[in-house]
């Protein structure tokens, strides 16, 4: 935990799970994301950092087309996952969101049992042929989310009855249950206490062996602890991106340095 993996310094497309090119996002007349291009590595955690309102969550939402749900939002440019353009009209957003799971800032379990929360996605996507297969998916997802030992004897209790940290891990289990390849996390610990935050961070470190993870965080300490690569956003612009230890110890851009040293933000 807290070790920073060594990646090749070059961030070329050949080793990218997600490739964004010249992405622009508009909310009506407001230009929220300005010409962002980035390659996001597989089996790694990439942290998006920057001051409030800098566009990091808006950009995160382009990766699973969550912005489609906002009428006045317009996205331009290209986002490829495994070389497939996710904004191609042939792409079904529902299928895309099974491949690209999302965990939100505030834990949002459905008003259903713990079991039914995790079973929701597999049922919709027809991932289990019978109850025993579904049971296996539920157990496996809760194991991966580090929650099985705590809830295995009360699977039919309401998910909303769990503590905040457990609810967030339940939401992670729910995302994992449909076998995604990418997990997006929008400030997943901001509503949690320090102990619950530590558990979620530990979980993120374990999950990156099997998933590509992108996390938006307002905490630079968290970015330094959990990520291998960091991208700094400011006023809708991607200022710089690179290995986490490089961004924090020798940023190339003065705006990054000013933010990291607390001169603004």
HELIX and SHEET records of a PDB file:
HELIX    1   1 UNK A   13  UNK A   15  5                                   3    
HELIX    2   2 UNK A   56  UNK A   62  1                                   7    
HELIX    3   3 UNK A   66  UNK A   69  5                                   4    
HELIX    4   4 UNK A   93  UNK A   99  1                                   7    
HELIX    5   5 UNK A  114  UNK A  124  1                                  11    
HELIX    6   6 UNK A  131  UNK A  144  1                                  14    
HELIX    7   7 UNK A  148  UNK A  151  1                                   4    
HELIX    8   8 UNK A  159  UNK A  161  5                                   3    
HELIX    9   9 UNK A  164  UNK A  176  1                                  13    
HELIX   10  10 UNK A  194  UNK A  207  1                                  14    
HELIX   11  11 UNK A  220  UNK A  226  1                                   7    
HELIX   12  12 UNK A  244  UNK A  249  1                                   6    
HELIX   13  13 UNK A  254  UNK A  260  1                                   7    
SHEET    1   A 4 UNK A  30  UNK A  41  0                                        
SHEET    2   A 4 UNK A  16  UNK A  27 -1                                        
SHEET    3   A 4 UNK A  73  UNK A  81 -1                                        
SHEET    4   A 4 UNK A  84  UNK A  85 -1                                        
SHEET    1   B 6 UNK A 100  UNK A 103  0                                        
SHEET    2   B 6 UNK A 182  UNK A 186  1                                        
SHEET    3   B 6 UNK A 212  UNK A 216  1                                        
SHEET    4   B 6 UNK A  45  UNK A  49  1                                        
SHEET    5   B 6 UNK A 229  UNK A 234  1                                        
SHEET    6   B 6 UNK A 237  UNK A 243 -1                                        
END                                                                             
